[in-house]
Amino acid sequence: MLVSSIMFALGAALFSGAAVHSLVAQRRPHRALEEQRRRQLREANGLYRWLEPLVDELAALYRYISGDSLAKLQWRLKLLPNMPPYLPEEFLAVKTLEGFLLALIMVPAAFVIGVIPAAVSAILITWGYQQLAVMNVRDHVERRRAQLRMRLPFAMDMMALMMNAGASFQESLATVARENSEHPIAHEFGIVQQEIDLGVSRKDALRALDSRLDDEYFHELVYAIVQGDELGTPVSKILSSQAQQLRLVRSQWVEKASGEAQVKLVYPGMLIMVACLLITIAPFLLQIGTVL
């Protein structure tokens, strides 16, 4: 027990020393845009605000050992509009430190078992917390993309109707964004509209949307519009055709999800059936046992 207490105190002391060093360390100067980004991170996360130098050192380590795997995380972080402007290695570093703090709180109970279980528990808690944070980002991104897919056919129908009535592409985009202000599609279409207003060509703005979302539905839409522009096909006709195709694909997707749900319900149904059977025959089995 004494050895366990010493080990816990040593771990806490090491973390405290790193935290104190981070607090007294002088912040490095940054350019205006980088300083603005870091200011947003300090406002969004208290741990980053107090341990910024330590986060930078740990982020440099993640940048060295993670390599190409950071690109996917960076894409997901950028796709979430409410996410603070983390670099992927900074996100991993912050979540690792948060997980370590959680481990310092929870691990003392494991010292009753021994030093090795306590150390393993600390490592698992720290690693597990970081992985759960990454999985949470991934799940948020997938839910957001699913919401965009479900709303896209209606948005294209509205744009087609407006363009047939004489509205421009930018005006129809603005209307869709305004009418769906609480939906993620308003954010994405708003970005396209802003880029076009700033002088970016419609083709490049749509290709940026396709690259940003990396979704097959939007890829087909952007490809059809770009090809239509080159061939002189009216955009309203392209939007109506794509909306009809996406409705068909969406109905097939719903049917597939329904079929998968039925398969997944088989095993819980079997467990419930076995439990009901046991409850039904248990009194008879007890009576037979007492007679024998």
TABEL-V257071 format. One record per pair of residues at least 4 apart in sequence whose ideal C-beta (glycine too) atoms are under 8 Angstrom apart, sorted by the first residue. I is the first residue (numbers start at 1). GAP is how many residues later the second one is. D is the distance in whole Angstrom. If there is no record, write none. Layout:
i=I gap=GAP d=D
i=I gap=GAP d=D
This chain:
i=1 gap=4 d=6
i=1 gap=110 d=7
i=2 gap=4 d=6
i=3 gap=4 d=6
i=3 gap=112 d=6
i=4 gap=4 d=6
i=4 gap=107 d=4
i=4 gap=108 d=8
i=4 gap=110 d=7
i=4 gap=111 d=5
i=4 gap=114 d=6
i=5 gap=4 d=6
i=5 gap=106 d=7
i=6 gap=4 d=6
i=7 gap=4 d=7
i=7 gap=104 d=8
i=7 gap=108 d=5
i=7 gap=111 d=7
i=7 gap=112 d=7
i=8 gap=4 d=6
i=8 gap=99 d=7
i=8 gap=100 d=6
i=8 gap=103 d=6
i=8 gap=110 d=7
i=9 gap=4 d=6
i=10 gap=4 d=6
i=11 gap=4 d=7
i=11 gap=93 d=7
i=11 gap=111 d=7
i=12 gap=4 d=6
i=12 gap=92 d=6
i=13 gap=4 d=6
i=14 gap=4 d=7
i=15 gap=4 d=6
i=15 gap=85 d=7
i=15 gap=86 d=8
i=15 gap=89 d=7
i=16 gap=4 d=6
i=17 gap=4 d=6
i=18 gap=4 d=6
i=18 gap=33 d=8
i=18 gap=36 d=6
i=19 gap=4 d=6
i=19 gap=31 d=7
i=19 gap=32 d=6
i=19 gap=35 d=7
i=20 gap=4 d=6
i=21 gap=4 d=6
i=21 gap=32 d=8
i=21 gap=33 d=7
i=22 gap=28 d=7
i=22 gap=29 d=4
i=22 gap=30 d=7
i=22 gap=31 d=5
i=22 gap=32 d=4
i=22 gap=33 d=8
i=23 gap=27 d=6
i=23 gap=28 d=8
i=25 gap=28 d=4
i=27 gap=25 d=7
i=27 gap=26 d=7
i=28 gap=28 d=8
i=29 gap=6 d=8
i=30 gap=4 d=4
i=30 gap=5 d=4
i=30 gap=8 d=7
i=31 gap=4 d=7
i=32 gap=4 d=6
i=33 gap=4 d=7
i=34 gap=4 d=6
i=35 gap=4 d=6
i=36 gap=4 d=7
i=37 gap=4 d=7
i=37 gap=48 d=5
i=38 gap=4 d=6
i=38 gap=14 d=7
i=39 gap=4 d=7
i=40 gap=4 d=6
i=40 gap=44 d=6
i=40 gap=45 d=6
i=41 gap=4 d=6
i=41 gap=7 d=5
i=41 gap=8 d=8
i=41 gap=43 d=5
i=41 gap=44 d=7
i=41 gap=45 d=7
i=41 gap=49 d=7
i=42 gap=6 d=6
i=42 gap=7 d=4
i=42 gap=10 d=7
i=43 gap=6 d=8
i=44 gap=4 d=8
i=44 gap=40 d=4
i=45 gap=4 d=7
i=45 gap=39 d=7
i=45 gap=49 d=6
i=46 gap=4 d=6
i=47 gap=4 d=6
i=47 gap=8 d=8
i=47 gap=47 d=6
i=47 gap=50 d=6
i=47 gap=51 d=6
i=47 gap=54 d=8
i=48 gap=4 d=6
i=48 gap=7 d=6
i=48 gap=42 d=8
i=48 gap=46 d=6
i=51 gap=4 d=6
i=51 gap=46 d=6
i=52 gap=4 d=6
i=53 gap=4 d=7
i=54 gap=4 d=6
i=54 gap=43 d=7
i=55 gap=4 d=6
i=55 gap=35 d=6
i=55 gap=38 d=5
i=55 gap=39 d=6
i=55 gap=42 d=7
i=56 gap=4 d=7
i=56 gap=34 d=8
i=56 gap=37 d=8
i=57 gap=4 d=7
i=58 gap=4 d=7
i=58 gap=34 d=8
i=58 gap=35 d=4
i=58 gap=38 d=6
i=58 gap=39 d=7
i=59 gap=4 d=6
i=59 gap=28 d=7
i=59 gap=30 d=4
i=59 gap=31 d=5
i=59 gap=33 d=7
i=59 gap=34 d=4
i=60 gap=4 d=7
i=60 gap=29 d=7
i=61 gap=4 d=6
i=61 gap=32 d=8
i=62 gap=4 d=5
i=62 gap=8 d=7
i=62 gap=26 d=8
i=62 gap=27 d=4
i=62 gap=30 d=5
i=62 gap=31 d=6
i=63 gap=7 d=7
i=63 gap=26 d=5
i=66 gap=4 d=5
i=66 gap=22 d=8
i=66 gap=23 d=7
i=66 gap=26 d=7
i=69 gap=4 d=7
i=70 gap=4 d=6
i=70 gap=18 d=4
i=70 gap=19 d=6
i=71 gap=4 d=7
i=71 gap=17 d=8
i=72 gap=4 d=7
i=73 gap=4 d=6
i=73 gap=15 d=4
i=73 gap=18 d=7
i=73 gap=19 d=8
i=73 gap=61 d=7
i=73 gap=64 d=7
i=74 gap=4 d=6
i=74 gap=13 d=7
i=74 gap=14 d=4
i=75 gap=4 d=6
i=75 gap=139 d=7
i=76 gap=4 d=7
i=76 gap=61 d=5
i=76 gap=62 d=6
i=76 gap=65 d=5
i=77 gap=6 d=5
i=77 gap=9 d=6
i=77 gap=11 d=6
i=77 gap=14 d=6
i=77 gap=60 d=7
i=78 gap=134 d=7
i=79 gap=62 d=5
i=79 gap=65 d=7
i=79 gap=66 d=8
i=79 gap=133 d=7
i=79 gap=134 d=7
i=80 gap=57 d=7
i=80 gap=60 d=6
i=80 gap=61 d=7
i=80 gap=64 d=7
i=81 gap=103 d=8
i=81 gap=106 d=5
i=83 gap=54 d=8
i=86 gap=4 d=5
i=86 gap=5 d=4
i=86 gap=8 d=7
i=87 gap=4 d=7
i=88 gap=4 d=7
i=89 gap=4 d=6
i=90 gap=4 d=6
i=91 gap=4 d=6
i=91 gap=42 d=8
i=91 gap=46 d=8
i=92 gap=4 d=6
i=92 gap=38 d=6
i=92 gap=42 d=8
i=93 gap=4 d=7
i=94 gap=4 d=6
i=95 gap=4 d=6
i=95 gap=34 d=6
i=95 gap=35 d=4
i=95 gap=38 d=4
i=95 gap=39 d=8
i=96 gap=4 d=6
i=96 gap=30 d=6
i=96 gap=33 d=8
i=96 gap=34 d=5
i=97 gap=4 d=7
i=98 gap=4 d=7
i=98 gap=31 d=6
i=98 gap=35 d=8
i=99 gap=4 d=6
i=99 gap=26 d=6
i=99 gap=27 d=4
i=99 gap=28 d=7
i=99 gap=29 d=7
i=99 gap=30 d=3
i=99 gap=31 d=5
i=100 gap=4 d=7
i=100 gap=22 d=8
i=100 gap=26 d=5
i=101 gap=4 d=7
i=102 gap=4 d=6
i=102 gap=23 d=6
i=102 gap=24 d=8
i=102 gap=27 d=6
i=103 gap=4 d=5
i=103 gap=18 d=7
i=103 gap=19 d=4
i=103 gap=20 d=8
i=103 gap=22 d=4
i=103 gap=23 d=5
i=103 gap=26 d=8
i=104 gap=18 d=8
i=106 gap=4 d=8
i=106 gap=15 d=7
i=106 gap=19 d=6
i=107 gap=4 d=7
i=107 gap=11 d=5
i=107 gap=14 d=5
i=107 gap=15 d=5
i=107 gap=18 d=7
i=108 gap=10 d=8
i=110 gap=4 d=8
i=110 gap=7 d=5
i=110 gap=8 d=4
i=110 gap=11 d=4
i=111 gap=4 d=7
i=111 gap=7 d=5
i=113 gap=4 d=4
i=113 gap=5 d=7
i=114 gap=4 d=7
i=115 gap=4 d=6
i=116 gap=4 d=6
i=117 gap=4 d=6
i=118 gap=4 d=6
i=119 gap=4 d=7
i=120 gap=4 d=6
i=121 gap=4 d=6
i=122 gap=4 d=6
i=123 gap=4 d=6
i=124 gap=4 d=6
i=125 gap=4 d=6
i=126 gap=4 d=7
i=127 gap=4 d=6
i=128 gap=4 d=6
i=129 gap=4 d=7
i=130 gap=4 d=7
i=131 gap=4 d=6
i=132 gap=4 d=6
i=133 gap=4 d=7
i=134 gap=4 d=7
i=135 gap=4 d=6
i=136 gap=4 d=6
i=137 gap=4 d=6
i=138 gap=4 d=6
i=139 gap=4 d=6
i=140 gap=4 d=6
i=141 gap=4 d=6
i=142 gap=4 d=6
i=143 gap=4 d=7
i=144 gap=4 d=7
i=144 gap=40 d=5
i=145 gap=4 d=6
i=145 gap=68 d=7
i=145 gap=70 d=6
i=146 gap=4 d=6
i=147 gap=4 d=6
i=147 gap=36 d=7
i=147 gap=37 d=5
i=147 gap=38 d=8
i=148 gap=4 d=6
i=148 gap=36 d=6
i=148 gap=37 d=6
i=148 gap=40 d=7
i=148 gap=65 d=7
i=148 gap=67 d=7
i=148 gap=69 d=8
i=148 gap=70 d=7
i=149 gap=66 d=7
i=149 gap=68 d=5
i=149 gap=97 d=8
i=149 gap=101 d=7
i=150 gap=100 d=7
i=151 gap=4 d=6
i=151 gap=29 d=7
i=151 gap=32 d=6
i=151 gap=33 d=8
i=151 gap=34 d=5
i=152 gap=4 d=6
i=152 gap=33 d=7
i=152 gap=65 d=6
i=152 gap=66 d=7
i=152 gap=69 d=7
i=152 gap=91 d=8
i=152 gap=94 d=6
i=153 gap=4 d=6
i=153 gap=90 d=4
i=153 gap=91 d=8
i=153 gap=93 d=5
i=153 gap=94 d=5
i=153 gap=97 d=7
i=154 gap=4 d=7
i=154 gap=89 d=8
i=155 gap=4 d=6
i=155 gap=21 d=5
i=155 gap=25 d=7
i=155 gap=30 d=6
i=155 gap=34 d=7
i=156 gap=4 d=6
i=156 gap=65 d=7
i=156 gap=83 d=4
i=156 gap=84 d=7
i=156 gap=86 d=6
i=156 gap=87 d=4
i=156 gap=90 d=7
i=157 gap=4 d=6
i=157 gap=82 d=7
i=157 gap=83 d=7
i=157 gap=86 d=5
i=158 gap=4 d=6
i=158 gap=14 d=7
i=158 gap=17 d=7
i=158 gap=18 d=6
i=158 gap=21 d=7
i=159 gap=4 d=6
i=159 gap=10 d=8
i=159 gap=13 d=4
i=159 gap=14 d=7
i=159 gap=16 d=8
i=159 gap=17 d=6
i=159 gap=77 d=8
i=159 gap=80 d=5
i=160 gap=4 d=6
i=160 gap=76 d=5
i=160 gap=77 d=8
i=160 gap=79 d=4
i=160 gap=80 d=4
i=160 gap=83 d=7
i=161 gap=4 d=6
i=162 gap=5 d=4
i=162 gap=9 d=7
i=162 gap=10 d=4
i=162 gap=13 d=6
i=163 gap=4 d=6
i=163 gap=5 d=8
i=163 gap=6 d=7
i=163 gap=9 d=6
i=163 gap=71 d=8
i=163 gap=72 d=6
i=163 gap=73 d=4
i=163 gap=76 d=7
i=164 gap=72 d=5
i=167 gap=4 d=4
i=167 gap=5 d=5
i=167 gap=8 d=7
i=168 gap=4 d=7
i=169 gap=4 d=6
i=169 gap=27 d=8
i=169 gap=33 d=6
i=169 gap=66 d=6
i=170 gap=4 d=6
i=170 gap=23 d=6
i=170 gap=26 d=6
i=170 gap=27 d=7
i=171 gap=4 d=6
i=172 gap=4 d=6
i=173 gap=4 d=6
i=173 gap=16 d=5
i=173 gap=17 d=8
i=173 gap=19 d=6
i=173 gap=20 d=5
i=173 gap=23 d=8
i=174 gap=4 d=6
i=174 gap=19 d=6
i=175 gap=4 d=6
i=176 gap=4 d=6
i=176 gap=9 d=7
i=176 gap=10 d=7
i=176 gap=13 d=5
i=177 gap=4 d=7
i=177 gap=8 d=8
i=177 gap=9 d=4
i=177 gap=10 d=8
i=177 gap=12 d=5
i=177 gap=13 d=5
i=177 gap=16 d=7
i=178 gap=8 d=7
i=180 gap=5 d=5
i=180 gap=6 d=5
i=181 gap=5 d=5
i=182 gap=4 d=7
i=184 gap=4 d=6
i=185 gap=4 d=6
i=186 gap=4 d=6
i=187 gap=4 d=7
i=188 gap=4 d=7
i=188 gap=21 d=6
i=188 gap=24 d=8
i=188 gap=25 d=7
i=189 gap=4 d=6
i=190 gap=4 d=6
i=191 gap=4 d=6
i=191 gap=17 d=8
i=191 gap=18 d=7
i=191 gap=21 d=8
i=192 gap=4 d=6
i=192 gap=13 d=5
i=192 gap=14 d=7
i=192 gap=16 d=8
i=192 gap=17 d=5
i=193 gap=4 d=6
i=194 gap=4 d=6
i=195 gap=5 d=4
i=195 gap=9 d=8
i=195 gap=10 d=4
i=195 gap=13 d=7
i=196 gap=4 d=6
i=196 gap=5 d=8
i=196 gap=6 d=6
i=196 gap=9 d=5
i=200 gap=4 d=5
i=200 gap=5 d=5
i=200 gap=8 d=8
i=201 gap=4 d=7
i=202 gap=4 d=6
i=202 gap=23 d=8
i=202 gap=27 d=7
i=203 gap=4 d=6
i=203 gap=23 d=5
i=203 gap=26 d=6
i=204 gap=4 d=6
i=205 gap=4 d=7
i=206 gap=4 d=7
i=206 gap=16 d=5
i=206 gap=19 d=6
i=206 gap=20 d=7
i=207 gap=4 d=6
i=207 gap=15 d=6
i=207 gap=19 d=7
i=208 gap=4 d=6
i=209 gap=4 d=6
i=209 gap=9 d=6
i=209 gap=13 d=7
i=210 gap=4 d=8
i=210 gap=5 d=8
i=210 gap=8 d=5
i=210 gap=9 d=5
i=210 gap=12 d=4
i=210 gap=13 d=8
i=213 gap=5 d=5
i=214 gap=5 d=8
i=215 gap=4 d=7
i=216 gap=4 d=6
i=217 gap=4 d=7
i=217 gap=29 d=6
i=217 gap=32 d=7
i=218 gap=4 d=6
i=219 gap=4 d=6
i=220 gap=4 d=6
i=220 gap=22 d=7
i=220 gap=25 d=8
i=221 gap=4 d=6
i=221 gap=21 d=5
i=221 gap=25 d=8
i=222 gap=4 d=6
i=223 gap=4 d=6
i=224 gap=4 d=6
i=224 gap=14 d=5
i=224 gap=17 d=7
i=224 gap=18 d=6
i=225 gap=4 d=6
i=225 gap=10 d=6
i=225 gap=13 d=6
i=225 gap=14 d=8
i=226 gap=4 d=7
i=227 gap=4 d=6
i=227 gap=6 d=8
i=228 gap=4 d=8
i=228 gap=5 d=4
i=228 gap=6 d=7
i=228 gap=7 d=6
i=228 gap=9 d=8
i=228 gap=10 d=4
i=229 gap=4 d=8
i=229 gap=6 d=8
i=233 gap=4 d=6
i=233 gap=5 d=6
i=234 gap=4 d=7
i=235 gap=4 d=6
i=236 gap=4 d=6
i=237 gap=4 d=6
i=238 gap=4 d=6
i=239 gap=4 d=6
i=240 gap=4 d=7
i=241 gap=4 d=7
i=242 gap=4 d=6
i=243 gap=4 d=7
i=244 gap=4 d=7
i=245 gap=4 d=6
i=246 gap=4 d=6
i=247 gap=4 d=6
i=248 gap=4 d=7
i=249 gap=4 d=6
i=250 gap=4 d=6
i=251 gap=4 d=6
i=252 gap=4 d=6
i=253 gap=4 d=6
i=254 gap=4 d=6
i=255 gap=4 d=6
i=256 gap=4 d=6
i=257 gap=4 d=6
i=258 gap=4 d=7
i=259 gap=4 d=7
i=260 gap=4 d=6
i=261 gap=4 d=6
i=262 gap=4 d=7
i=264 gap=4 d=8
i=265 gap=4 d=6
i=266 gap=4 d=6
i=267 gap=4 d=7
i=268 gap=4 d=6
i=269 gap=4 d=6
i=270 gap=4 d=6
i=271 gap=4 d=6
i=272 gap=4 d=6
i=273 gap=4 d=6
i=274 gap=4 d=6
i=275 gap=4 d=6
i=276 gap=4 d=6
i=277 gap=4 d=6
i=278 gap=4 d=6
i=281 gap=4 d=6
i=282 gap=4 d=6
i=283 gap=4 d=6
i=284 gap=4 d=6
i=285 gap=4 d=6
i=286 gap=4 d=7
i=287 gap=4 d=6
i=288 gap=4 d=6
